[in-house]
């Protein structure tokens, strides 16, 4: 799992750098939804086919029933592919027409064994037709199934059960047929969130650069112009201005380096709240446990940077459904840990290659006598852990509640 410098690289390059593991994860979700849908539809067909077998039809009608159910299954899987695609609307409507024929034409011969087949037509109609007509067809199928059952029995319990099962199974067909489209939309939304996080980080970097260097560079230009005018007539004052210019230039250089390496002070409290807001908006189930008391600025900045980079990394390189952020402080040290699932890894114990800002953060932790570790855990989980010694005990009340 490769990390990238979120302040300087475009989101597209960041995603490409995640490697083949991330590409594999991008394929798993659509294939999984496709597989689950196929298994459920096959199960529905087999339930009805078992009733056909119990009716004791000859080989010919039994084979015809198998072919008809297989055709309904194939048409429904095609509807899963066509769903949400205007380019395939005509094909979807043709498939819906074929489903209607296959759902009702065999009922006079097979009777109750075929009365569950219209659920495929009912589930597909809202996907293909305009909402009003689609759901009208859905309701008509439920009512029609009750009327068909009424020709075999007048038991109200049986009729109520028929209406209930037809509605539920039809809704299941509709939901599963729409699942692939929902998965694609969720993936697109996650990519947009990752792009927004990267863009926000780039804007932050540009803002910091402007705030830190804007005044210094303006001052350097003014002092240089002033010294240039003083050289012919007031060389002593010009020399003094040049000395001040050198001082300002050295400070500007130090400020530029601090921005480039992220050494500006960050608020740990603000970063915790920001992580909670961003991950909640991204649909990630976040558990934030924070127990700290105003650590020294350099230590707090490193911990805050870990949270910022960890959240950005999660959005860009994983499909996390849950995340745990833990911050613990003792009189001797402070520890921070970020664990999320949905990470493309190499199994438990895998060692990812850190890059960009996380590699710089590891150097900063080492300079403070601490350490930054990253590893893959079992179940596609990824962990970032930071441990830093404290020069002295913190003071004051906790800045945020112990658990969100």
Helices and strands as residue ranges (DSSP letters): H 11-16, H 20-54, H 59-82, G 86-88, H 89-104, H 107-110, G 111-114, H 118-128, H 131-150, H 156-230, H 235-260, H 268-281, E 285-291, H 297-317, E 322-329, E 333-340, H 356-367, E 371-377, E 381-389
